[in-house]
């Protein structure tokens, strides 16, 4: 964490400061605004938070409107930690040695209670100079609680956190400078659009039954059909998680011969969840039924509390009748049982596969 703090702070000789910026925009003019950051690695959408940081938001909107961020680069990254950009000097590759020193000493701090969690957008400071914020900003690729209260958070990523994480993981030198330029093509301010309706939320159990999930694994494809008459809400949730990419990159973490293959646990996911993905995850009320737990049946895993299941599930490969009415059976394998058996046959250390087997992608389809 000491390294993280050091990389966020800019070392420079401080010139004489102009008067601190005060936004001429009214609260109404800044309300319900988003910044769309187009980068060379994808799009990041940020909800601006003027209630807690009006001058920071006003200044960011001013610079965006002037095109000041176009052509700048993310000049510092920490793998799954933070990405830092906005320095006007970063438009010029010849000034690479000066990156991190430009566009500062414009704003007074507006520290607030907005949490320094994944997706937080905050202003960069000169070391030990809280009045030194300006054009530069950083975005948290994961939770950074040690930074809480030390930087002004003025926005939050609502779409594209996976892009932030991808940028953070770009090859870089020991100081965090990316090996290749990662450019901010443009920053556009827009009104926050109305929320997009999720058809899976309002679908009836009969309508949900029309959807399947295809698990693209490193051993082949497994297709699941859902038991929406037995466990409609568990089926609905798994479909939503799959559609949101929550299962992408999770590994098969448990194989018990002639019993079960288990996957989907977030602790075994290759990358952190995005903010939108995290918001979907919650514990599920059990939906026990008379569905027999036979080979090919898929059930939601849980701990001692039957209501503690959320993402992890298991596929029965053998005699699992001892699990009847103890776990929510929500789906059945309709294609790829040979793939399940191939996974079940891998060498294990206890119950842990010795070779990594992953869900590369989970696709929601209508056969």
C-alpha positions in Angstrom: 0.0 0.0 0.0 3.0 2.3 0.6 3.9 1.8 -3.1 0.3 2.6 -4.1 0.3 5.9 -2.1 3.7 6.8 -3.5 2.6 6.2 -7.1 -0.5 8.3 -6.6 1.4 11.3 -5.4 3.1 13.5 -7.8 6.6 14.8 -7.2 7.2 18.2 -8.6 8.5 21.7 -7.8 5.3 23.7 -7.0 5.0 26.9 -9.0 3.0 29.9 -7.8 -0.6 29.0 -7.6 -3.5 30.8 -9.3 -6.6 31.5 -7.3 -8.5 28.2 -6.7 -11.1 27.3 -9.2 -14.7 27.8 -8.3 -17.3 26.4 -10.7 -19.8 28.9 -12.2 -22.2 26.0 -12.8 -25.2 25.6 -10.6 -26.1 22.3 -8.8 -28.9 21.8 -11.4 -26.5 22.2 -14.3 -24.2 19.5 -12.9 -26.9 17.1 -11.6 -27.5 13.7 -13.4 -24.4 14.0 -15.6 -22.1 11.3 -16.9 -18.6 11.5 -18.4 -18.0 9.1 -21.3 -14.3 8.4 -21.5 -13.3 6.9 -24.9 -9.9 5.2 -24.6 -7.7 3.2 -26.9 -8.7 0.1 -24.8 -12.4 0.7 -24.5 -15.1 3.0 -23.1 -15.5 4.0 -19.4 -18.7 5.7 -18.3 -18.6 7.7 -15.1 -21.4 9.1 -13.0 -20.3 12.6 -11.8 -21.0 13.4 -8.1 -21.4 17.1 -7.7 -23.1 16.9 -4.3 -19.9 15.9 -2.6 -17.4 17.7 -4.9 -19.0 20.5 -6.9 -15.8 22.3 -7.9 -14.0 19.1 -8.9 -17.0 18.1 -11.0 -17.3 21.6 -12.5 -13.7 21.7 -13.4 -13.7 18.2 -14.9 -16.8 19.2 -17.0 -15.0 22.4 -18.1 -11.9 20.6 -19.3 -14.0 17.9 -21.0 -16.0 20.6 -22.8 -12.7 22.2 -24.0 -11.3 18.9 -25.3 -8.5 19.2 -22.8 -8.4 15.4 -22.2 -8.4 14.4 -25.8 -5.0 12.9 -26.7 -3.8 12.6 -23.1 -2.6 9.2 -21.9 -2.9 7.0 -18.8 0.7 7.5 -17.6 0.7 5.4 -14.5 -0.9 2.0 -13.7 -0.9 -0.4 -10.8 -2.1 -3.9 -11.7 -5.7 -4.2 -10.4 -5.0 -1.2 -8.2 -5.4 2.1 -9.9 -5.0 3.9 -13.3 -3.9 7.5 -13.4 -4.4 10.0 -16.3 -5.4 13.5 -17.3 -2.0 15.2 -17.3 -2.0 17.7 -20.2 1.7 17.0 -20.7 1.0 13.4 -21.6 -0.3 14.6 -25.0 3.4 14.9 -26.0 5.4 11.6 -26.0 8.6 13.7 -26.0 7.7 14.9 -22.5 7.4 11.4 -21.0 9.9 12.2 -18.2 7.5 15.0 -17.0 4.3 12.9 -17.0 2.5 13.3 -13.7 3.6 16.9 -13.1 1.1 18.9 -15.3 -2.3 20.3 -14.8 -2.2 20.6 -11.0 -2.6 23.3 -8.2 -6.1 24.4 -9.3 -8.6 23.1 -6.7 -9.1 23.1 -3.0 -10.0 19.7 -1.5 -13.6 18.6 -1.2 -13.0 15.4 0.8 -16.3 13.5 1.3 -17.6 10.2 2.5 -17.8 8.6 -1.0 -16.1 5.2 -0.5 -12.7 4.6 -2.2 -14.0 1.3 -3.7 -13.7 -0.2 -7.2 -14.7 2.4 -9.7 -14.1 5.5 -7.6 -12.7 8.4 -9.6 -10.6 10.9 -7.6 -8.3 13.8 -8.0 -4.5 13.4 -7.8 -2.5 15.6 -5.4 1.1 16.8 -5.0 2.6 15.1 -1.8 1.3 16.7 1.4 -0.5 19.5 -0.5 -4.2 19.0 -0.2 -4.9 22.2 -2.3 -3.0 20.8 -5.3 -5.7 19.0 -7.3 -6.4 19.8 -10.9 -6.8 18.0 -14.2 -5.2 14.7 -13.2 -7.4 11.9 -11.8 -7.1 8.3 -10.9 -9.7 5.5 -11.1 -9.7 2.6 -8.6 -9.6 -0.8 -10.3 -10.4 -2.5 -7.0 -11.2 -1.4 -3.4 -8.5 0.9 -1.9 -9.6 1.6 1.7 -6.2 3.0 2.7 -6.8 6.0 0.4 -10.2 6.9 2.0 -10.4 10.5 3.1 -7.1 11.5 1.5 -8.3 12.3 -2.0 -11.5 13.9 -3.4 -13.8 11.4 -5.0 -15.9 13.2 -7.7 -17.1 10.3 -9.8 -17.9 6.6 -10.0 -17.6 4.2 -12.9 -21.0 2.7 -13.8 -19.9 1.0 -17.0 -16.5 -0.1 -18.2 -14.8 -1.1 -14.9 -13.5 -4.1 -16.8 -11.8 -1.6 -19.1 -10.2 0.1 -16.1 -9.0 -3.3 -14.8 -7.6 -4.1 -18.3 -5.7 -0.8 -18.4 -4.4 -1.4 -14.9 -3.0 -4.8 -15.9 -1.1 -3.4 -19.0 2.6 -4.2 -19.0 4.5 -1.4 -17.2 7.9 -0.5 -15.8 8.7 -0.5 -12.1 7.3 3.1 -11.7 4.0 2.1 -13.3 4.5 3.7 -16.7 2.8 1.6 -19.4 5.0 0.1 -22.0 2.7 1.3 -24.7 0.6 4.5 -24.8 -3.0 4.1 -23.6 -4.7 7.1 -25.0 -7.8 9.0 -23.9 -9.4 9.7 -27.2 -12.2 12.0 -25.9 -14.2 12.8 -22.8 -17.9 13.7 -23.5 -20.4 15.0 -20.9 -23.9 13.7 -21.3 -27.2 13.5 -19.3 -27.5 10.3 -17.5 -29.7 8.0 -19.6 -32.7 6.1 -18.1 -31.9 2.6 -16.8 -32.0 -0.2 -19.3 -34.7 -2.7 -18.5 -33.5 -6.3 -17.9 -35.9 -8.7 -19.6 -34.9 -11.5 -17.2 -36.2 -9.5 -14.2 -39.8 -9.4 -15.4 -39.9 -12.7 -17.2 -42.3 -15.3 -15.9 -41.0 -18.8 -15.0 -42.4 -20.1 -18.3 -40.6 -17.4 -20.2 -37.4 -18.1 -18.3 -37.5 -21.7 -19.4 -36.9 -20.5 -23.0 -33.3 -19.5 -22.0 -30.3 -21.8 -21.7 -26.8 -21.1 -20.6 -23.8 -22.4 -22.5 -20.6 -22.8 -20.3 -17.6 -22.5 -22.6 -15.0 -24.3 -20.5 -11.4 -25.2 -21.3 -12.6 -28.8 -21.7 -15.5 -28.0 -24.0 -19.1 -26.7 -23.9 -21.7 -27.6 -21.3 -25.3 -26.5 -22.0 -27.8 -26.0 -19.1 -31.6 -26.0 -19.3 -33.4 -24.5 -16.3 -35.9 -26.1 -13.9 -38.0 -22.9 -13.7 -41.0 -24.8 -12.4 -38.9 -26.0 -9.4 -36.6 -23.1 -8.7 -37.7 -20.0 -10.7 -35.8 -17.4 -8.7 -32.5 -19.3 -8.5 -32.8 -19.9 -12.3 -33.5 -16.2 -12.8 -30.5 -15.2 -10.8 -28.1 -17.6 -12.5 -29.3 -16.4 -15.9 -28.7 -12.8 -14.9 -25.2 -13.6 -13.5 -24.3 -15.4 -16.7 -25.6 -12.6 -18.9 -23.5 -10.1 -16.9 -20.3 -12.1 -17.3 -20.0 -13.0 -13.6 -19.1 -16.6 -14.3 -16.5 -15.7 -17.0 -13.0 -16.6 -15.8 -14.1 -18.7 -12.8 -12.4 -22.0 -12.3 -13.6 -25.5 -11.4 -12.3 -25.6 -7.8 -13.7 -28.9 -6.6 -14.0 -32.4 -8.1 -15.2 -35.3 -6.0 -15.1 -38.6 -7.9 -18.5 -40.2 -8.6 -20.1 -37.3 -6.7 -19.9 -33.6 -7.9 -18.0 -31.1 -10.0 -18.2 -27.6 -8.5 -17.5 -24.1 -10.0 -18.8 -20.6 -10.1 -17.3 -19.4 -6.7 -16.1 -15.8 -6.9 -13.0 -16.6 -4.8 -11.8 -18.5 -7.8 -12.5 -15.8 -10.4 -9.5 -14.6 -12.4 -10.4 -10.9 -12.2 -12.4 -8.7 -9.7 -16.0 -8.1 -10.5 -17.1 -4.8 -12.0 -19.4 -2.5 -10.0 -22.4 -3.6 -12.1 -21.5 -7.3 -11.6 -21.0 -6.9 -7.8 -24.4 -5.2 -7.5 -26.1 -8.3 -8.9 -24.6 -10.8 -6.4 -26.7 -11.6 -3.3 -27.6 -14.6 -1.2 -30.5 -16.7 -2.4 -33.4 -18.1 -0.5 -33.5 -21.9 -0.9 -36.0 -23.4 -3.3 -35.9 -27.0 -2.3 -38.0 -29.4 -4.3 -38.6 -33.1 -5.0 -36.3 -32.9 -8.0 -33.9 -35.9 -7.6 -30.2 -35.1 -7.5 -29.1 -37.4 -10.2 -26.2 -37.2 -12.7 -26.5 -34.0 -14.8 -28.6 -32.1 -12.3 -27.2 -28.7 -11.3 -27.7 -27.3 -7.8 -26.7 -24.1 -5.9 -24.0 -24.7 -3.3 -24.3 -23.1 0.1 -22.6 -23.1 3.5 -24.1 -24.2 6.8 -26.9 -21.7 6.2 -29.2 -23.0 3.4 -29.8 -19.3 2.5 -26.1 -18.6 2.0 -25.8 -19.7 -1.6 -25.0 -17.0 -4.2 -22.9 -17.9 -7.2 -21.2 -21.3 -6.7 -22.9 -24.4 -8.1 -22.2 -28.0 -8.6 -23.1 -30.6 -11.2 -23.9 -34.1 -10.0 -21.8 -36.8 -11.7 -22.7 -39.8 -9.5 -24.9 -41.0 -6.6 -26.0 -37.7 -5.1 -29.4 -38.6 -3.7 -28.1 -37.8 -0.2 -28.4 -34.1 -1.3 -32.1 -34.3 -2.2 -34.1 -31.5 -0.6 -30.9 -30.0 0.9 -29.7 -28.0 -2.1 -31.7 -26.0 -4.7 -31.7 -28.0 -7.9 -32.2 -25.3 -10.6 -30.9 -26.7 -13.9 -30.0 -29.9 -15.9 -27.2 -30.6 -18.3 -28.7 -31.1 -21.8 -25.5 -31.1 -23.8 -21.9 -31.7 -22.8 -22.2 -34.3 -20.1 -19.1 -35.9 -21.7 -17.3 -32.6 -20.9 -18.5 -32.8 -17.3 -17.1 -36.4 -17.1 -13.8 -35.2 -18.6 -13.6 -32.6 -15.9 -14.4 -35.2 -13.3 -11.6 -37.4 -14.6 -8.8 -34.9 -14.0 -6.1 -35.6 -11.4 -6.8 -33.9 -8.1 -5.0 -32.9 -4.9 -7.6 -33.9 -2.4 -10.6 -32.3 -4.1 -8.7 -29.6 -6.0 -7.9 -30.2 -9.7 -4.2 -30.2 -10.3 -4.7 -28.5 -13.7 -6.6 -25.3 -14.0 -10.0 -25.8 -15.6 -12.0 -22.6 -16.2 -15.3 -21.3 -17.5 -13.9 -19.1 -20.2 -17.4 -17.6 -20.9 -21.0 -18.2 -20.0 -23.5 -17.4 -22.8 -27.2 -17.0 -22.4 -28.9 -18.4 -25.5 -32.4 -19.3 -26.8 -32.1 -22.6 -28.5 
